Amino acid sequence: MAEADLILASASPRRRELLERLGLALVVAPAEVDETPLPGERPDDYVRRISAAKCDAVADGGAAAAAAPELGVLGADTIVIADREITDIRQLDGKKVNIDKSGSGTNLTSRLIFGKLGIKPESDVLLLGIEDDTAFVAELADAGARVRTRGKGQADMIFATFRHRDDLRRLAALVPRIKADGVIWTLRPKGSKDLKESEMMKAGKDAGLVDVKVVSFDDTLTAEKFVVPVANRGGHPKG
């Protein structure tokens, strides 16, 4: 316990992985708290309240904190916002659910996925191999992104499809095509024997990138988010 740097009040394997990549030694102590939103509670207030409650639960009554009171406690929470309301992702993630509050149906699956991708208005988004997904292209346009399928200028974000391990040779060539703080989302078939997660991760590392997120893009594709390490961005090619 004395060799640990931090107590993580979460059972999330992804949070643990990201913190350990920073070189932190963790004590994992998941907190059990009531995560019911308060009436009229704003999403940002909810996240702060629940994260703080998790920290308090571990710090005040947890065995990990009692054994190592000198360690800080980190709490976090993830939410999905649909139509400006907090949605229970445990019930909806991966399901196609239509909600109708204003007379028009909304495909909540696309909202759930789209919210994980970090699309910002005016983002320059380059699509390679996914441009035939008309629903996704429409979502990008609705978000105010500038969508293209060709061009030499550096993009804020690239979505590129890789269906076989032989396709991975294209990844390194994409790195100069993003801005220093840009993102490459790689899309690969779920459960495919032709391209495994470990192969995708290795290809990203070999290309000088670091992976920071994995999400389910749709029923058939997994998306991995790669970025240029912060320490290397000063030397990144300028478009």
HELIX and SHEET records of a PDB file:
HELIX    1   1 PRO A   13  ARG A   21  1                                   9    
HELIX    2   2 PRO A   43  GLY A   61  1                                  19    
HELIX    3   3 ALA A   63  ALA A   67  1                                   5    
HELIX    4   4 ILE A   89  LEU A   92  1                                   4    
HELIX    5   5 LEU A  108  LYS A  116  1                                   9    
HELIX    6   6 THR A  134  ASP A  142  1                                   9    
HELIX    7   7 ARG A  165  ARG A  170  5                                   6    
HELIX    8   8 LEU A  171  LEU A  174  1                                   4    
HELIX    9   9 VAL A  175  ARG A  177  5                                   3    
HELIX   10  10 GLU A  197  ASP A  206  1                                  10    
HELIX   11  11 VAL A  230  GLY A  235  5                                   6    
SHEET    1   A 3 LEU A  26  VAL A  28  0                                        
SHEET    2   A 3 LEU A   6  LEU A   8  1                                        
SHEET    3   A 3 GLY A  72  LEU A  74  1                                        
SHEET    1   B 2 VAL A  80  ALA A  82  0                                        
SHEET    2   B 2 GLU A  85  THR A  87 -1                                        
SHEET    1   C 2 ASN A  98  ILE A  99  0                                        
SHEET    2   C 2 THR A 106  ASN A 107 -1                                        
SHEET    1   D 6 ARG A 146  ARG A 148  0                                        
SHEET    2   D 6 ASP A 124  LEU A 128  1                                        
SHEET    3   D 6 ALA A 155  THR A 161  1                                        
SHEET    4   D 6 ILE A 178  PRO A 189  1                                        
SHEET    5   D 6 LEU A 221  VAL A 227 -1                                        
SHEET    6   D 6 VAL A 210  SER A 216 -1                                        
END                                                                             
